[in-house]
């Protein structure tokens, strides 16, 4: 029955037939009609066409990859300058942030009591010297009389003991003078190292004591600086693992120099070296601290500043893929692999951690000879057939060597 005849028969109903019944009878036919029309159009849908994608055949490669770690800069020495005597700040010879040399004068403390102590100790020496001379004269006087048996030997021994006592008193007076001079020397404070002056919390006239909580200032020795950074436990294992079974000390000694990336993104002109690894993993953070040292001849690096330590890693033979060709889903990373039938499979891979924007070193999930889609795409379902267009590997890995 054709459609026209069907509709004529459909609407030739008896007077007892209602309109809703007619519609109910018509609905199945309409659904079938539109369904057939839809199937007919699907064959010409462009979505059903096989799309071309660039693909890359993986081969082991050698390269140097960088990994960046946030770091904190500290001077080799952060020396707090504290007064050893009580007094008022009489003079301040430096300003905050100024560069100082070892032995340069920093502060002068007004403490007249120590000057008086020096004068008193000096007078004590003169008194002691006079007592020694008197005791010596007494010995010289008694000695010939004893030799002539005019007086007993007891008198001579008694005089010699007095002389010995006076000489001890003289030595004690000299020690007191030396101590007084040392205390007086503490009223002038000099820098113990080359470095940079920190804050100056006390101003002229401030009273300071040897028990003052806050230091007069801090001198930061920044001729060379330490860059402290941390690796998590997984990164530490990758760093420590070595097929030659060399010790950590030997591995650090043979490591290439590291680079410092400053807070503005520029590369510091002087290279550095990693010196030590903390022997313990922090149970709170799950990481171990590293220390790298950099020279700082121009004083550009300041204690307390932040930077990034960039560690180069030489890879001799490994499967590497551009990071932008992968995607992450929950805690797993995936890449599009093309099989021998040109069908796509979403494949989970395991990679080593390194700096974003470069290449991932694949530790599992991919093998030599596998083909991957070599362009940034998304939402390709498994078993989707594509038309592969092989790309030159040199163009993908350009600048990697």
C-alpha beads as a LAMMPS data file, in Angstrom:
LAMMPS data file: protein, C-alpha beads

401 atoms
400 bonds

1 atom types
1 bond types

-500.0 500.0 xlo xhi
-500.0 500.0 ylo yhi
-500.0 500.0 zlo zhi

Masses

1 110.0

Atoms # bond

1 1 1 0.000 0.000 0.000
2 1 1 1.432 3.398 -0.997
3 1 1 1.381 6.360 1.363
4 1 1 -1.384 8.269 -0.469
5 1 1 -3.764 5.327 -0.425
6 1 1 -2.983 4.706 3.221
7 1 1 -3.911 8.281 4.193
8 1 1 -7.153 8.128 2.118
9 1 1 -8.211 4.947 3.888
10 1 1 -7.132 6.357 7.201
11 1 1 -9.329 9.419 7.012
12 1 1 -12.356 7.617 5.537
13 1 1 -13.715 6.631 8.927
14 1 1 -17.248 6.103 10.107
15 1 1 -19.074 8.810 11.919
16 1 1 -18.440 6.979 15.220
17 1 1 -14.641 7.218 14.972
18 1 1 -13.071 10.026 17.017
19 1 1 -10.005 12.134 16.129
20 1 1 -7.725 10.799 18.927
21 1 1 -8.198 7.259 17.590
22 1 1 -7.070 8.403 14.173
23 1 1 -3.930 9.953 15.620
24 1 1 -3.147 6.828 17.625
25 1 1 -3.377 4.728 14.474
26 1 1 -1.154 7.180 12.547
27 1 1 1.737 7.489 15.060
28 1 1 3.417 4.088 14.388
29 1 1 3.433 4.734 10.683
30 1 1 4.942 8.217 11.075
31 1 1 7.700 6.898 13.334
32 1 1 8.538 4.193 10.827
33 1 1 8.534 6.686 7.963
34 1 1 10.953 9.145 9.620
35 1 1 13.160 6.317 10.840
36 1 1 13.611 4.988 7.330
37 1 1 14.396 8.464 6.070
38 1 1 17.065 8.917 8.755
39 1 1 18.810 5.644 7.887
40 1 1 18.907 6.617 4.274
41 1 1 20.649 9.934 5.003
42 1 1 23.280 8.404 7.389
43 1 1 25.255 6.837 4.547
44 1 1 26.163 10.285 3.218
45 1 1 27.133 11.758 6.692
46 1 1 30.659 13.202 6.585
47 1 1 31.174 11.956 10.160
48 1 1 31.460 8.442 8.822
49 1 1 34.549 9.305 6.721
50 1 1 38.035 8.094 7.704
51 1 1 40.061 11.074 8.949
52 1 1 43.800 11.513 8.342
53 1 1 46.127 11.931 11.342
54 1 1 49.882 12.392 11.588
55 1 1 51.573 9.396 13.193
56 1 1 55.068 8.824 14.576
57 1 1 56.926 5.520 14.785
58 1 1 58.790 5.334 18.093
59 1 1 62.487 4.492 18.262
60 1 1 64.927 4.719 21.220
61 1 1 66.645 8.103 21.384
62 1 1 69.428 9.833 23.309
63 1 1 68.872 13.278 24.741
64 1 1 69.403 15.611 27.672
65 1 1 66.214 16.429 29.546
66 1 1 65.848 19.033 32.286
67 1 1 63.934 18.823 35.531
68 1 1 63.234 21.961 37.591
69 1 1 62.862 22.046 41.366
70 1 1 61.709 25.033 43.466
71 1 1 64.614 26.226 45.605
72 1 1 65.314 28.620 48.468
73 1 1 68.517 30.670 48.425
74 1 1 70.588 30.970 51.606
75 1 1 73.993 32.519 52.187
76 1 1 76.892 30.325 53.246
77 1 1 76.744 32.071 56.607
78 1 1 73.958 34.018 58.268
79 1 1 75.759 35.501 61.257
80 1 1 73.783 37.325 63.929
81 1 1 75.654 40.288 65.368
82 1 1 74.987 40.547 69.118
83 1 1 76.541 42.811 71.775
84 1 1 78.713 41.176 74.426
85 1 1 78.619 44.186 76.733
86 1 1 75.927 46.496 78.073
87 1 1 75.715 50.051 76.796
88 1 1 74.143 52.572 74.449
89 1 1 74.607 52.525 70.678
90 1 1 76.868 55.483 70.026
91 1 1 77.539 55.073 66.300
92 1 1 76.247 52.962 63.394
93 1 1 78.744 52.785 60.537
94 1 1 76.693 50.797 57.992
95 1 1 73.239 50.850 56.453
96 1 1 70.764 48.086 55.683
97 1 1 71.654 46.127 52.558
98 1 1 75.189 47.490 52.298
99 1 1 78.118 45.271 51.387
100 1 1 80.776 44.881 54.082
101 1 1 84.224 43.337 54.285
102 1 1 85.614 41.154 57.027
103 1 1 86.887 43.353 59.877
104 1 1 84.867 46.415 58.789
105 1 1 83.512 48.517 61.672
106 1 1 79.756 48.147 62.203
107 1 1 78.793 49.603 65.609
108 1 1 80.272 51.609 68.495
109 1 1 78.717 51.072 71.928
110 1 1 79.094 53.739 74.586
111 1 1 80.096 51.922 77.786
112 1 1 82.363 54.136 80.017
113 1 1 82.392 51.527 82.768
114 1 1 84.708 49.362 80.673
115 1 1 87.128 52.247 80.139
116 1 1 87.140 52.755 83.894
117 1 1 87.748 49.047 84.391
118 1 1 90.863 49.312 82.203
119 1 1 92.195 52.239 84.227
120 1 1 91.508 50.420 87.491
121 1 1 93.238 47.262 86.256
122 1 1 96.212 49.304 85.090
123 1 1 96.514 50.901 88.541
124 1 1 96.242 47.478 90.133
125 1 1 99.262 46.323 88.125
126 1 1 101.337 49.224 89.374
127 1 1 100.374 48.430 92.955
128 1 1 101.210 44.787 92.466
129 1 1 104.559 45.642 90.903
130 1 1 105.400 47.834 93.914
131 1 1 104.479 45.003 96.282
132 1 1 106.720 42.629 94.345
133 1 1 109.640 45.060 94.549
134 1 1 109.121 45.482 98.298
135 1 1 108.975 41.723 98.833
136 1 1 112.092 41.265 96.730
137 1 1 113.965 43.853 98.805
138 1 1 112.958 42.023 101.949
139 1 1 114.365 38.771 100.583
140 1 1 117.604 40.516 99.572
141 1 1 117.832 41.976 103.078
142 1 1 117.232 38.726 104.965
143 1 1 119.326 36.433 102.789
144 1 1 122.856 37.623 103.910
145 1 1 121.777 37.642 107.536
146 1 1 120.725 34.029 107.287
147 1 1 123.977 33.117 105.572
148 1 1 125.868 34.639 108.552
149 1 1 123.590 32.800 111.005
150 1 1 122.489 36.096 112.468
151 1 1 118.792 35.153 111.974
152 1 1 117.144 31.826 111.426
153 1 1 116.432 30.375 107.971
154 1 1 112.738 30.613 108.761
155 1 1 112.885 34.373 108.190
156 1 1 114.335 33.889 104.708
157 1 1 111.744 31.298 103.692
158 1 1 108.967 33.533 105.017
159 1 1 110.255 36.482 102.949
160 1 1 110.543 34.284 99.822
161 1 1 106.920 33.115 100.288
162 1 1 105.772 36.716 100.518
163 1 1 107.664 37.499 97.305
164 1 1 106.048 34.551 95.530
165 1 1 102.596 35.699 96.706
166 1 1 103.201 39.238 95.452
167 1 1 104.339 37.943 92.070
168 1 1 101.114 35.894 91.808
169 1 1 99.130 39.014 92.664
170 1 1 100.956 40.862 89.873
171 1 1 100.079 38.137 87.375
172 1 1 96.451 38.325 88.491
173 1 1 96.464 42.095 88.040
174 1 1 97.839 41.713 84.518
175 1 1 95.069 39.188 83.697
176 1 1 92.471 41.609 85.028
177 1 1 93.865 44.335 82.780
178 1 1 93.755 42.043 79.766
179 1 1 90.150 41.089 80.546
180 1 1 89.205 44.752 80.955
181 1 1 90.773 45.560 77.589
182 1 1 88.877 42.695 75.936
183 1 1 85.589 43.950 77.366
184 1 1 86.457 47.443 76.168
185 1 1 87.142 45.989 72.723
186 1 1 83.620 44.597 72.663
187 1 1 82.324 48.168 72.541
188 1 1 83.450 48.322 68.895
189 1 1 81.783 45.664 66.742
190 1 1 83.252 44.607 63.392
191 1 1 81.997 42.267 60.670
192 1 1 83.303 38.704 61.068
193 1 1 82.915 37.908 57.318
194 1 1 82.366 39.476 53.924
195 1 1 78.658 39.848 53.322
196 1 1 75.509 41.940 53.217
197 1 1 73.985 43.794 56.155
198 1 1 70.457 42.818 57.128
199 1 1 67.940 44.945 59.011
200 1 1 68.980 47.396 61.753
201 1 1 66.305 47.185 64.460
202 1 1 68.171 49.440 66.928
203 1 1 68.849 53.113 66.333
204 1 1 71.357 55.542 67.822
205 1 1 71.009 55.825 71.592
206 1 1 69.281 52.465 72.037
207 1 1 70.262 50.513 75.130
208 1 1 71.534 47.041 74.315
209 1 1 72.767 44.241 76.550
210 1 1 74.373 40.853 76.176
211 1 1 70.970 39.287 76.856
212 1 1 69.081 41.286 74.192
213 1 1 66.753 38.954 72.272
214 1 1 67.018 40.569 68.850
215 1 1 70.476 40.911 67.274
216 1 1 71.916 44.261 66.279
217 1 1 71.878 43.017 62.688
218 1 1 72.661 39.922 60.611
219 1 1 75.532 39.660 58.157
220 1 1 74.771 37.374 55.231
221 1 1 77.853 35.873 53.668
222 1 1 76.752 35.639 50.023
223 1 1 80.104 35.327 48.267
224 1 1 78.686 31.916 47.446
225 1 1 75.133 30.790 48.129
226 1 1 73.336 27.549 48.838
227 1 1 70.204 26.592 46.903
228 1 1 68.086 24.180 48.937
229 1 1 65.479 22.077 47.117
230 1 1 63.631 18.812 47.695
231 1 1 62.829 15.625 45.787
232 1 1 59.956 13.332 46.662
233 1 1 60.630 9.698 47.411
234 1 1 59.908 8.515 43.870
235 1 1 62.188 11.137 42.313
236 1 1 64.912 10.305 44.828
237 1 1 64.760 6.635 43.848
238 1 1 65.036 7.508 40.160
239 1 1 67.939 9.812 40.950
240 1 1 69.752 7.283 43.147
241 1 1 69.219 4.237 40.945
242 1 1 72.294 3.573 38.823
243 1 1 73.147 0.499 36.773
244 1 1 76.830 0.907 37.635
245 1 1 76.009 0.590 41.362
246 1 1 78.076 3.653 42.228
247 1 1 77.649 5.346 45.596
248 1 1 75.646 8.533 46.049
249 1 1 78.845 10.455 46.790
250 1 1 80.417 9.282 43.520
251 1 1 77.210 9.975 41.611
252 1 1 77.099 13.554 42.939
253 1 1 80.762 14.059 42.079
254 1 1 80.213 12.899 38.498
255 1 1 76.987 14.826 37.959
256 1 1 76.947 17.645 35.400
257 1 1 76.654 21.198 36.623
258 1 1 73.170 22.504 37.413
259 1 1 71.522 25.753 36.384
260 1 1 69.719 28.322 38.511
261 1 1 66.531 29.880 37.106
262 1 1 65.836 33.201 38.833
263 1 1 62.414 34.391 39.938
264 1 1 62.007 36.529 36.784
265 1 1 62.605 33.490 34.562
266 1 1 66.152 34.417 33.530
267 1 1 69.028 31.961 33.727
268 1 1 71.759 32.794 36.270
269 1 1 75.089 33.234 34.523
270 1 1 77.108 30.975 36.850
271 1 1 76.630 27.215 36.978
272 1 1 76.489 25.330 40.262
273 1 1 76.999 21.862 41.673
274 1 1 74.924 19.631 43.926
275 1 1 76.972 18.992 47.058
276 1 1 74.869 16.983 49.485
277 1 1 71.675 14.986 49.931
278 1 1 69.987 14.806 53.305
279 1 1 70.273 11.262 54.597
280 1 1 66.706 11.201 55.939
281 1 1 63.350 11.488 54.191
282 1 1 61.025 13.913 55.941
283 1 1 58.066 11.821 57.092
284 1 1 55.790 14.870 56.991
285 1 1 56.528 15.932 53.411
286 1 1 57.818 12.611 52.052
287 1 1 60.831 14.319 50.506
288 1 1 64.601 14.602 50.949
289 1 1 66.516 17.891 50.872
290 1 1 69.314 18.613 48.400
291 1 1 71.887 21.407 48.527
292 1 1 73.540 23.020 45.515
293 1 1 76.180 25.740 45.700
294 1 1 76.590 28.709 43.328
295 1 1 79.203 31.456 43.267
296 1 1 77.868 34.985 43.735
297 1 1 80.685 37.423 42.960
298 1 1 78.413 40.365 42.123
299 1 1 76.024 39.913 45.047
300 1 1 73.048 39.379 42.717
301 1 1 71.696 36.489 44.777
302 1 1 70.305 37.438 48.172
303 1 1 69.645 35.182 51.109
304 1 1 65.963 34.277 51.382
305 1 1 65.153 34.697 47.681
306 1 1 63.475 31.985 45.613
307 1 1 64.597 30.308 42.394
308 1 1 64.480 27.033 40.461
309 1 1 67.315 24.534 40.285
310 1 1 67.423 22.885 36.857
311 1 1 69.047 19.453 36.774
312 1 1 70.033 18.014 33.374
313 1 1 69.635 14.271 32.884
314 1 1 71.397 12.502 30.021
315 1 1 69.269 9.709 28.577
316 1 1 71.270 7.269 26.453
317 1 1 68.473 5.133 24.972
318 1 1 64.825 5.540 25.870
319 1 1 61.356 5.849 24.396
320 1 1 60.394 9.528 24.502
321 1 1 57.141 11.187 23.525
322 1 1 56.175 14.862 23.375
323 1 1 54.191 15.800 26.446
324 1 1 51.447 17.533 24.458
325 1 1 50.570 14.230 22.750
326 1 1 49.513 12.701 26.082
327 1 1 46.552 13.347 28.316
328 1 1 45.819 12.594 31.937
329 1 1 42.709 10.905 33.291
330 1 1 42.483 10.715 37.074
331 1 1 45.885 9.373 38.187
332 1 1 46.874 7.801 34.848
333 1 1 48.444 9.185 31.689
334 1 1 47.315 8.036 28.228
335 1 1 48.440 8.326 24.630
336 1 1 46.803 7.389 21.316
337 1 1 48.468 4.300 19.800
338 1 1 47.736 3.189 16.210
339 1 1 47.779 -0.577 15.593
340 1 1 48.592 -2.487 12.397
341 1 1 44.986 -2.100 11.200
342 1 1 45.165 1.708 11.544
343 1 1 42.826 1.641 14.514
344 1 1 43.316 3.844 17.549
345 1 1 43.694 2.539 21.065
346 1 1 43.847 4.710 24.197
347 1 1 46.938 3.292 25.929
348 1 1 48.008 3.939 29.523
349 1 1 51.708 4.761 29.949
350 1 1 54.079 5.341 32.857
351 1 1 56.526 8.229 32.583
352 1 1 59.363 9.775 34.547
353 1 1 58.820 13.184 36.136
354 1 1 60.524 16.087 34.428
355 1 1 59.925 19.708 33.556
356 1 1 56.588 20.458 31.803
357 1 1 56.692 21.456 28.165
358 1 1 59.396 19.005 27.127
359 1 1 59.361 15.263 26.501
360 1 1 58.271 12.389 28.684
361 1 1 60.543 9.387 29.149
362 1 1 58.213 6.395 28.924
363 1 1 59.061 3.602 31.359
364 1 1 56.160 1.292 30.465
365 1 1 53.223 1.075 28.059
366 1 1 55.085 1.711 24.808
367 1 1 57.663 -0.278 22.855
368 1 1 60.057 0.310 20.002
369 1 1 58.166 0.360 16.696
370 1 1 54.818 1.440 18.176
371 1 1 52.992 4.163 16.291
372 1 1 51.353 7.095 18.057
373 1 1 49.247 9.985 16.826
374 1 1 51.712 12.855 16.437
375 1 1 49.336 15.796 16.835
376 1 1 47.388 17.219 19.729
377 1 1 43.900 15.677 19.542
378 1 1 41.241 14.642 22.029
379 1 1 38.259 12.347 22.439
380 1 1 39.219 9.669 19.936
381 1 1 37.436 6.467 20.851
382 1 1 39.025 3.018 20.820
383 1 1 38.891 1.130 17.497
384 1 1 38.408 4.349 15.532
385 1 1 39.935 3.759 12.109
386 1 1 42.190 6.543 10.814
387 1 1 44.283 7.273 7.766
388 1 1 47.885 7.532 9.047
389 1 1 50.343 10.074 7.632
390 1 1 53.882 9.267 8.776
391 1 1 55.875 12.287 10.003
392 1 1 59.641 12.716 10.091
393 1 1 60.943 11.953 13.586
394 1 1 63.654 14.609 13.233
395 1 1 61.029 17.341 13.023
396 1 1 59.304 16.097 16.180
397 1 1 62.504 15.818 18.248
398 1 1 64.135 18.926 16.849
399 1 1 66.407 20.592 19.428
400 1 1 66.311 17.634 21.765
401 1 1 69.852 16.443 21.223

Bonds

1 1 1 2
2 1 2 3
3 1 3 4
4 1 4 5
5 1 5 6
6 1 6 7
7 1 7 8
8 1 8 9
9 1 9 10
10 1 10 11
11 1 11 12
12 1 12 13
13 1 13 14
14 1 14 15
15 1 15 16
16 1 16 17
17 1 17 18
18 1 18 19
19 1 19 20
20 1 20 21
21 1 21 22
22 1 22 23
23 1 23 24
24 1 24 25
25 1 25 26
26 1 26 27
27 1 27 28
28 1 28 29
29 1 29 30
30 1 30 31
31 1 31 32
32 1 32 33
33 1 33 34
34 1 34 35
35 1 35 36
36 1 36 37
37 1 37 38
38 1 38 39
39 1 39 40
40 1 40 41
41 1 41 42
42 1 42 43
43 1 43 44
44 1 44 45
45 1 45 46
46 1 46 47
47 1 47 48
48 1 48 49
49 1 49 50
50 1 50 51
51 1 51 52
52 1 52 53
53 1 53 54
54 1 54 55
55 1 55 56
56 1 56 57
57 1 57 58
58 1 58 59
59 1 59 60
60 1 60 61
61 1 61 62
62 1 62 63
63 1 63 64
64 1 64 65
65 1 65 66
66 1 66 67
67 1 67 68
68 1 68 69
69 1 69 70
70 1 70 71
71 1 71 72
72 1 72 73
73 1 73 74
74 1 74 75
75 1 75 76
76 1 76 77
77 1 77 78
78 1 78 79
79 1 79 80
80 1 80 81
81 1 81 82
82 1 82 83
83 1 83 84
84 1 84 85
85 1 85 86
86 1 86 87
87 1 87 88
88 1 88 89
89 1 89 90
90 1 90 91
91 1 91 92
92 1 92 93
93 1 93 94
94 1 94 95
95 1 95 96
96 1 96 97
97 1 97 98
98 1 98 99
99 1 99 100
100 1 100 101
101 1 101 102
102 1 102 103
103 1 103 104
104 1 104 105
105 1 105 106
106 1 106 107
107 1 107 108
108 1 108 109
109 1 109 110
110 1 110 111
111 1 111 112
112 1 112 113
113 1 113 114
114 1 114 115
115 1 115 116
116 1 116 117
117 1 117 118
118 1 118 119
119 1 119 120
120 1 120 121
121 1 121 122
122 1 122 123
123 1 123 124
124 1 124 125
125 1 125 126
126 1 126 127
127 1 127 128
128 1 128 129
129 1 129 130
130 1 130 131
131 1 131 132
132 1 132 133
133 1 133 134
134 1 134 135
135 1 135 136
136 1 136 137
137 1 137 138
138 1 138 139
139 1 139 140
140 1 140 141
141 1 141 142
142 1 142 143
143 1 143 144
144 1 144 145
145 1 145 146
146 1 146 147
147 1 147 148
148 1 148 149
149 1 149 150
150 1 150 151
151 1 151 152
152 1 152 153
153 1 153 154
154 1 154 155
155 1 155 156
156 1 156 157
157 1 157 158
158 1 158 159
159 1 159 160
160 1 160 161
161 1 161 162
162 1 162 163
163 1 163 164
164 1 164 165
165 1 165 166
166 1 166 167
167 1 167 168
168 1 168 169
169 1 169 170
170 1 170 171
171 1 171 172
172 1 172 173
173 1 173 174
174 1 174 175
175 1 175 176
176 1 176 177
177 1 177 178
178 1 178 179
179 1 179 180
180 1 180 181
181 1 181 182
182 1 182 183
183 1 183 184
184 1 184 185
185 1 185 186
186 1 186 187
187 1 187 188
188 1 188 189
189 1 189 190
190 1 190 191
191 1 191 192
192 1 192 193
193 1 193 194
194 1 194 195
195 1 195 196
196 1 196 197
197 1 197 198
198 1 198 199
199 1 199 200
200 1 200 201
201 1 201 202
202 1 202 203
203 1 203 204
204 1 204 205
205 1 205 206
206 1 206 207
207 1 207 208
208 1 208 209
209 1 209 210
210 1 210 211
211 1 211 212
212 1 212 213
213 1 213 214
214 1 214 215
215 1 215 216
216 1 216 217
217 1 217 218
218 1 218 219
219 1 219 220
220 1 220 221
221 1 221 222
222 1 222 223
223 1 223 224
224 1 224 225
225 1 225 226
226 1 226 227
227 1 227 228
228 1 228 229
229 1 229 230
230 1 230 231
231 1 231 232
232 1 232 233
233 1 233 234
234 1 234 235
235 1 235 236
236 1 236 237
237 1 237 238
238 1 238 239
239 1 239 240
240 1 240 241
241 1 241 242
242 1 242 243
243 1 243 244
244 1 244 245
245 1 245 246
246 1 246 247
247 1 247 248
248 1 248 249
249 1 249 250
250 1 250 251
251 1 251 252
252 1 252 253
253 1 253 254
254 1 254 255
255 1 255 256
256 1 256 257
257 1 257 258
258 1 258 259
259 1 259 260
260 1 260 261
261 1 261 262
262 1 262 263
263 1 263 264
264 1 264 265
265 1 265 266
266 1 266 267
267 1 267 268
268 1 268 269
269 1 269 270
270 1 270 271
271 1 271 272
272 1 272 273
273 1 273 274
274 1 274 275
275 1 275 276
276 1 276 277
277 1 277 278
278 1 278 279
279 1 279 280
280 1 280 281
281 1 281 282
282 1 282 283
283 1 283 284
284 1 284 285
285 1 285 286
286 1 286 287
287 1 287 288
288 1 288 289
289 1 289 290
290 1 290 291
291 1 291 292
292 1 292 293
293 1 293 294
294 1 294 295
295 1 295 296
296 1 296 297
297 1 297 298
298 1 298 299
299 1 299 300
300 1 300 301
301 1 301 302
302 1 302 303
303 1 303 304
304 1 304 305
305 1 305 306
306 1 306 307
307 1 307 308
308 1 308 309
309 1 309 310
310 1 310 311
311 1 311 312
312 1 312 313
313 1 313 314
314 1 314 315
315 1 315 316
316 1 316 317
317 1 317 318
318 1 318 319
319 1 319 320
320 1 320 321
321 1 321 322
322 1 322 323
323 1 323 324
324 1 324 325
325 1 325 326
326 1 326 327
327 1 327 328
328 1 328 329
329 1 329 330
330 1 330 331
331 1 331 332
332 1 332 333
333 1 333 334
334 1 334 335
335 1 335 336
336 1 336 337
337 1 337 338
338 1 338 339
339 1 339 340
340 1 340 341
341 1 341 342
342 1 342 343
343 1 343 344
344 1 344 345
345 1 345 346
346 1 346 347
347 1 347 348
348 1 348 349
349 1 349 350
350 1 350 351
351 1 351 352
352 1 352 353
353 1 353 354
354 1 354 355
355 1 355 356
356 1 356 357
357 1 357 358
358 1 358 359
359 1 359 360
360 1 360 361
361 1 361 362
362 1 362 363
363 1 363 364
364 1 364 365
365 1 365 366
366 1 366 367
367 1 367 368
368 1 368 369
369 1 369 370
370 1 370 371
371 1 371 372
372 1 372 373
373 1 373 374
374 1 374 375
375 1 375 376
376 1 376 377
377 1 377 378
378 1 378 379
379 1 379 380
380 1 380 381
381 1 381 382
382 1 382 383
383 1 383 384
384 1 384 385
385 1 385 386
386 1 386 387
387 1 387 388
388 1 388 389
389 1 389 390
390 1 390 391
391 1 391 392
392 1 392 393
393 1 393 394
394 1 394 395
395 1 395 396
396 1 396 397
397 1 397 398
398 1 398 399
399 1 399 400
400 1 400 401
